[in-house]
Amino acid sequence: MIFASLIDPLLYVVVIIIWFLINLLITTIFLKIALGIVGAKHTDFGQVFVTALVITLLCSLFFIHWLITIIILILIFYFIAKRHDIGFCMAIIVAILAVVISILVIILLVIIFGALNLTINAIIHFP
């Protein structure tokens, strides 16, 4: 009985850590693509990873209060601008571009997996 009470919190911590790492990797990939599109400097994977780490940590504070969300967004744009030698407005464009690219990839994956699901269902239920 003692181990059951220890497993649940430990499982939550492991899931949160895995979710954080997956989010960090995905953020790094899309931020690298967006920075490459606008021609920013310092777009090596390690440098973009550090930027994505700061962004991911700051994003964990988003839903505390609307004023904190605005301050965090400004900090994210400033950090992208200074870290990759682009202007503040270009940093906003990079952030928007990264979000748009990720949404397009999600839509593409939904279409592909939906088509695969229809194909597999048609093969399985073929009379």
Protein Blocks (a to p, Z undefined) as FASTA:
>chain_A
ZZmmmmmmmmmmmmmmmmmmmmmmmmmmmmmmmmmmnopahiafklmmmmmmmmmmmmmm
mmmpmklmmmmmmmmmmmmmmmnopafklmmmmmmmmmmmmmmmmmmmmmmmmmmmmmmm
mmmmpZZ
